[in-house]
């Protein structure tokens, strides 16, 4: 795997840390120009720096962990950032109650393997207690309902930094969000009043009750994430590779058949070979027809894909052009 | 694949959004669903063409008001390089956004409308790029289609800008005649401007040499934290300091000095996530294990014994003020963040305000307001380990934080230690 990556990098370049390197460079001060890093190494170094800054400057951080590929990469980076020490913060999963079972299984395996502490904020509990009201109708989704349990968990545990795997290439409102995204005491994002972010000098100051959302993968793209998963051998839930599943077509997207998502008249369930590009709530995450069963094959499909991951698989962004911005203002991820 | 960060500046009228939209489109970085959304919006607005600029307006207020408010970061890749664009609005009110975008940029791309030539705004953008020491500058003369692809127009603008840029500190300057709307000289060479022999914009972005922009001579390793997993039996005596290199090269066995203590020791090992690292250089994040157990903690810095940064509490710097709520004046007290160090700073003197349009120095300025730039002397409560910003952006840059509002209110570029005057 390393060899292949190595071959992609321009000649004269060497890979430090993987055992591959050329002869020692000339004596300083005439440093050779071969001190090159690949974009993945630069992005990784930046993310690790950010995660370490959070742990150093904020006393109560938490890492959002949904079991999706971005949070899998986040967890992988966090483990690397503090090795050989254990993770200095717990994981938080906002559970909509409409999870793919494969994802829950993956979540629990990862948590057990790392000996990490997992906190689950349950949307079902919030509904049962009457704190949030479930949407009605066949297109009801609990996606938006996640905000309330998330904010409650932040308040209950006194978290002041919430690390998440959101990326700027995902959505146009996210393209404008800072790495350290300040949230007021209501968890709200104010896009017009963001702190300028210069060099790698992050400002994590806040008052009691306020907090920061921190996005170390801000500058990564979907392709970067997959290339990194391949390079590092990051484990993912089985949903990300091709499998046979009962699906039906809705609004041009392939939705997984499940008790949480009743079909409408005219929608027929068929069994197809599919995989997921993103993983979220079962009611709003679509899959794509695919036979890719290895990371390499997924990468090949991705390079040929003509649709973005949110366009291909997120029903929640189709409500309006500013759906994400609206949710973020309310305190969403 | 190498990563290049670029900052773009210009107003909507310059065709900047069209240019970026075009780059994304021509490098196949815009996907079908994004393009369909652009087509829908273009149609709804009554545009006669697919207005690629629309892809870049992210926020509701921007769409409503037809303006760009904030820095947007976008990625695209070609077979040769991976790019991150910090796209900043060009209006004077948004100087602070351009300063933000330029702070991490390898290259600044400034657009000029061929019909209008070099404007006050162009000069301001060029000044900010030089102030932030963006190593490479590209001036794109856009809308060449509207001046009949006239070589004379391009030459005149180039000459005018060159005259102005002599007053600035700029190392690498390129000029490219383009038409963003038609895609001329962006990705493919224009057939309409045979008189232009230089590279297309994308070719330039793919090939401009950025590896030597880093300082690989002066070791600068600000300590971010210390990893000491005392609880784990196997790693009972493990102790490593973490950080990201801002300058120089480190190898196991190298002699290093720890600031502020001044103790000297050797590097026992370099690691990253349990793997040995033979050699570390910017911008790598690594763990450093030292031969001797010295007291090292966050905010300290490792350097070479014979080549330390300046250690001092009196600092001479240029500051760009970023706040519309407060003013920077002599006597102001603020928090300062520099590398991994935090201290408090007193503004001992505001020497002058620099007019970013004319470069005129106003030494009667009562204080710096939003988007204004000035020369200050600061006194910090703790020593900082710094270099001149022109030598190292990482050890020469700092931010100022208002301790009342917690807002980031200033960006500073260090000239050097303050001298009495």
Interface residues (C-beta under 8 A of the other chain):
Chain A: X8 X9 X10 X16 X17 X18 X21 X24 X25 X28 X29 X31 X33 X35 X36 X37 X38 X39 X41 X42 X43 X44 X45 X46 X48 X49 X52 X53 X55 X56 X79 X80 X81 X82 X83 X84 X85 X86 X168 X169 X172 X173 X175 X176 X191 X192 X194 X195 X196 X197 X198 X199 X200 X201 X203 X205 X206 X207 X218 X219 X221 X223 X224 X305 X306 X307 X308 X311 X312 X321 X322 X325
Chain B: X1 X2 X3 X31 X32 X33 X34 X37 X41 X55 X57 X58 X59 X60 X61 X63 X69 X70 X71 X72 X73 X74 X75 X77 X81 X82 X84 X96 X97 X99 X100 X103 X104 X211 X212 X214 X216 X217 X224 X225 X227 X228 X229 X231 X232 X234 X235 X238 X242 X244 X249 X272 X273 X274 X275 X276 X277 X278 X279 X280 X281 X283 X284 X285 X298 X322 X335 X337 X338 X340 X393 X394 X397 X398 X399 X401 X406 X407 X408 X411
